[in-house]
């Protein structure tokens, strides 16, 4: 057990030091500005785009950035991956020393726990994520609303009875929150949204996403009329 505990302690110490490391010219985090992209933040803060993506798991692209929000600019060093692997091997050996074994397959674990497997299926059904569900679709009425006008946002195939954020912005850039609401028990949504008068860029796109940023669905972008 001593070997595994030592490996884990070493990993935690290095991870703590890495996470405390400030990055670039902006410090530990940066505020998202209108028109920002991952590239522009990386340039402004003198960090790599890869660091931003690693430090912010919910950000897959610039369209996941929220204006007025912040992105973390600190993250564990890449070499922690190999250290974590070494620590895991040490812990596995330690577990073996006391007569335990570690499952190497999630499927095997679930097969040994049928009730847990059933509960997971139930959760997936409640969230609208079960097999056979239609992909999410977001539509606008009118399809190309004018700046300052009202648009009806409709969506289907979303997670059921879930709080969501409706946002808007230029495609591929940071979005601004327009409204918050909740999907129906059937996984649909309909909301009347008043657009800002000063829409940025030549094209604008409205999105619906989970509050935690774990998922999103977008409507087709439309041309901004001046």
C-alpha positions in Angstrom: 0.0 0.0 0.0 2.9 2.3 0.8 4.1 2.3 -2.9 0.6 3.3 -4.2 0.2 6.0 -1.6 3.6 7.5 -2.4 2.8 7.6 -6.1 -0.5 9.2 -5.5 1.0 11.8 -3.1 3.6 12.7 -5.6 1.0 13.1 -8.4 -1.1 15.4 -6.2 1.9 17.6 -5.3 2.9 18.1 -8.9 -0.8 18.6 -10.0 -1.2 21.3 -7.3 2.0 23.1 -8.4 0.9 22.9 -12.1 -2.6 24.2 -11.5 -1.3 27.1 -9.5 1.0 28.2 -12.3 -0.2 31.6 -13.8 -0.1 31.8 -17.5 0.9 34.7 -19.8 0.1 38.4 -19.6 -3.5 38.0 -18.3 -2.8 36.0 -15.2 -4.9 33.0 -14.2 -8.0 33.9 -16.3 -9.2 36.2 -19.0 -12.5 37.9 -19.6 -14.2 37.2 -22.9 -14.8 40.4 -25.0 -17.2 40.9 -27.9 -15.8 39.3 -31.1 -13.2 37.2 -29.2 -12.0 33.9 -30.5 -9.7 31.3 -28.9 -7.0 32.7 -31.1 -7.5 36.3 -30.1 -7.5 35.5 -26.4 -4.3 33.4 -26.8 -2.6 36.2 -28.6 -3.7 38.9 -26.1 -2.7 36.8 -23.1 0.5 35.3 -24.6 -0.5 31.7 -24.2 -1.1 28.9 -26.6 -4.6 28.0 -28.0 -3.9 24.4 -26.7 -3.5 25.6 -23.2 -6.9 27.4 -23.3 -8.6 24.3 -24.7 -7.0 22.0 -22.0 -7.8 24.4 -19.2 -11.5 24.8 -20.3 -13.0 21.4 -21.0 -16.4 22.8 -21.9 -14.8 24.9 -24.7 -14.5 23.0 -28.0 -14.4 26.1 -30.3 -14.7 29.9 -30.2 -18.4 29.6 -30.4 -18.4 28.2 -26.9 -17.0 31.4 -25.4 -19.5 33.6 -23.6 -19.1 37.4 -23.7 -18.6 38.7 -20.2 -17.5 35.3 -19.0 -14.0 34.1 -18.2 -11.7 31.4 -19.4 -9.1 29.8 -17.3 -5.5 30.2 -18.4 -3.9 27.7 -16.1 -3.9 23.9 -16.4 -1.9 20.8 -15.5 1.2 20.2 -17.5 1.0 17.5 -20.3 3.5 15.3 -18.5 1.0 14.8 -15.7 -0.6 12.2 -18.0 2.3 9.9 -17.8 2.7 10.5 -14.1 -1.0 9.7 -13.6 -0.5 6.5 -15.5 2.5 5.6 -13.3 0.5 6.4 -10.1 -2.4 4.3 -11.3 -0.1 1.3 -11.8 1.2 1.8 -8.3 -2.3 2.0 -6.8 -3.4 -1.1 -8.7 -0.4 -3.0 -7.3 -1.2 -1.7 -3.8 -4.8 -2.8 -4.1 -3.5 -6.3 -5.2 -1.4 -6.4 -2.1 -4.5 -6.2 0.2 -6.4 -8.8 -1.8 -8.4 -6.4 -4.1 -8.5 -6.2 -7.8 -9.3 -3.3 -10.1 -11.7 -3.8 -13.0 -10.1 -3.0 -16.4 -13.4 -2.8 -18.2 -16.3 -0.5 -17.6 -18.5 -2.9 -19.4 -17.4 -5.7 -17.1 -18.3 -3.5 -14.1 -21.7 -2.7 -15.4 -22.4 -6.3 -16.2 -21.7 -7.2 -12.6 -24.1 -4.4 -11.5 -27.3 -4.7 -13.5 -29.2 -2.3 -11.3 -26.7 0.4 -11.9 -26.8 -0.2 -15.6 -30.6 0.1 -15.5 -30.4 3.4 -13.6 -28.0 4.8 -16.1 -30.5 3.9 -18.9 -33.3 5.6 -17.0 -31.2 8.8 -16.6 -30.4 8.8 -20.3 -34.1 8.5 -21.1 -35.0 11.4 -18.9 -32.4 13.6 -20.5 -33.6 12.6 -24.0 -30.3 11.0 -24.8 -31.4 7.4 -25.4 -30.9 5.5 -28.6 -33.3 6.4 -31.4 -33.8 10.1 -30.3 -33.9 12.6 -33.1 -31.0 15.1 -33.3 -31.6 18.5 -32.0 -32.9 21.1 -34.4 -33.2 24.9 -33.9 -35.3 27.1 -36.2 -36.1 30.8 -36.3 -39.2 32.7 -37.2 -38.6 34.9 -39.2 -35.5 33.1 -40.5 -33.6 36.4 -40.9 -34.8 38.8 -38.3 -33.7 42.5 -38.3 -31.5 44.0 -35.6 -33.6 45.1 -32.6 -36.5 42.9 -33.8 -38.2 39.9 -32.1 -37.5 36.4 -33.3 -39.3 33.2 -32.1 -36.7 30.5 -31.4 -38.1 26.9 -31.6 -36.1 23.7 -30.9 -36.8 20.0 -30.7 -34.7 17.0 -29.7 -33.2 18.8 -26.7 -32.5 17.2 -23.2 -35.8 17.1 -21.4 -36.9 19.5 -18.6 -33.5 21.1 -18.5 -32.4 24.8 -17.9 -30.9 26.3 -21.0 -29.2 29.5 -22.2 -30.2 31.1 -25.5 -27.2 33.0 -27.0 -26.3 34.8 -30.1 -23.2 36.1 -31.9 -21.1 35.9 -35.1 -20.5 32.3 -36.2 -17.2 31.0 -34.8 -16.9 33.8 -32.2 -17.9 34.4 -28.6 -21.7 34.5 -27.9 -23.8 36.8 -25.8 -26.5 35.6 -23.5 -29.9 36.6 -24.8 -32.2 34.7 -22.5 -32.5 31.8 -20.1 -35.4 29.3 -20.1 -36.2 25.6 -19.6 -37.0 22.9 -22.1 -40.4 21.1 -21.8 -40.7 17.5 -20.5 -40.8 16.5 -24.2 -37.4 18.2 -24.9 -38.8 21.1 -27.0 -38.5 24.8 -26.6 -40.2 27.9 -27.9 -39.2 31.4 -26.8 -39.6 35.0 -28.2 -36.3 36.7 -28.1 -35.6 40.4 -28.7 -32.3 40.9 -30.6 -29.8 43.6 -29.8 -29.9 46.6 -32.0 -26.2 46.6 -32.6 -25.6 43.0 -34.0 -21.9 42.4 -34.5 -20.5 41.2 -37.9 -22.2 40.5 -41.2 -23.8 37.2 -40.1 -25.4 36.2 -36.8 -26.2 32.9 -35.3 -28.5 31.9 -32.4 -27.7 28.9 -30.2 -29.4 26.9 -27.4 -27.0 25.3 -24.9 -27.0 23.7 -21.5 -26.2 25.9 -18.5 -23.0 24.0 -17.9 -22.0 24.2 -21.6 -21.9 20.4 -22.0 -24.1 20.5 -25.1 -25.4 23.0 -27.7 -27.6 23.2 -30.8 -27.5 26.0 -33.3 -29.8 27.6 -35.8 -28.7 28.4 -39.3 -26.8 31.7 -39.4 -28.5 34.7 -41.1 -27.2 37.8 -42.8 -27.4 41.0 -40.7 -29.3 43.8 -42.5 -28.2 47.4 -41.7 
